[in-house]
Amino acid sequence: MDHNTKTTLEGRVDVVLVEPGHHHRIVVERPTVRAAASGLFQTRAGSGVALVGPWSDDEHVIPFLLGCVHGAADLTAPVGLLVGLQHAGEAAECGAARSRGVLALLQDDKDAWVTCATEFGGLADIEAFLHYLNAMHGWGCAVHAVDGAEDEDAASAVLAFQQEFNEKFDGSLLEDGVCGTKTLGAVFDVTRDDWAKWLKKHDLAQADVDRVQWAAADEAFASRQRGAGGLDVWLLEQESFEGGEVTAQRVYDSKVSLWDEYPVPPEPWAWAAGPFTIVTDLPEGEVVPREEYRLWSSDAAFDMTLAIPDDAVVQGVQTLRFLAVPADKDYSLSVSVHGDAPSVLFTGVPYNQLHNIAQEATDDQEGV
């Protein structure tokens, strides 16, 4: 007879009743802890802020969180543990602050995030974030050296950020080049805005995020399994804690847990905009009709028309490529043949569903 049971992090299993005179096989399933396949999110040594920077190879913490949310989809009661892993010689408070700060980001708690950034961050963290905005998102807040020095270069970059934030977000920051709590709050607002865009690009809703029971570790570790120096995001089933307190210490101390991985999506800065490609057949010897495809967003911020054959790339097929399409908007597509009135192929479609809808529209046309 087969008996399946599960063990908790401490190795406790349910009682299994066996009948005498039978051959029994007891299968014990050990608790599995999943962590990011790419390793830790690297942070600046001595900082309690998990912001993108040269120490993270310009990678953001957001894809680590998105990878955890995706991985939680096949779990019954997922727990996401945010764990600060200690740099050599770093105060333990820094790791705990990083965990609390990322939890505040997930929970949209600006005050808590600003408190962490004020007490455990530094100007170098903000300079690195402004450099990221300039290099990857085209903001005008260029930084020449991420060194934390309160000099003219840093003040100029902060001032440019304040001005652009006020313009883009209808903000009311004092434009003085000083990184105070209000400016830190603006950094939080920009990060939350990106978070919302990337959720939409990944076809995730806030309900998918809230389904995970998020917890921040109060201690910092030098993990045996994962190395040291940054932030880790551990994913596991709630039942592994046996209904008790959800803590990173219980995972860290476990002698029976298995370690597995979840994938981390590609760089987040590429998700703010992306391509939309239309491919049509090019029958041999057939005259190519002039077709104009217009793609526009529901808020009219994006509106572009490409034509076949003028804008097509021909390699046995005709390919139209709409580039730098913002990923946080809904779109409509129309086609006009030989100058006739345009036919709307679809309308109000989110970016993450464009290619599926376009294929369905093409199939419908071929069936007519």
Buried (B, 14 or more C-beta within 10 A) or exposed (E): EEEEEBBBBBEEBEEEEEEEEEEEEEEBEBBBBBBBEBBBBBBBBBBBBBBBBEBBEBBBBBBBBBBBBBBBEEBEBBBBBBBBBBBEEBBEBBBBBBBBBBBBBBBEBBEBBBBBBEEBBBBBBBBBBBBBBBEBEEBEBBBEEBEBEEEEBBBBBBBBBBBBBBEEEEBEBEBEBBBEEBBBBBBBBBBBEBBEBBBBBBEBEEEBBEBBBBBBBBBBBBBEEBEBBBBBBBBBBBBBBBEEEBBBBBBBEBEBBEEEBBEBBEBBBEBBBBEBEBBBEBEEEEEEEEBBBBBBBBEEEBEBBBBBEEBBEEEEEBBBBBEEBBBBBBBBBBBBEEEEEBEEBBEEBBBBBBBEBBEEBBEEEEEE
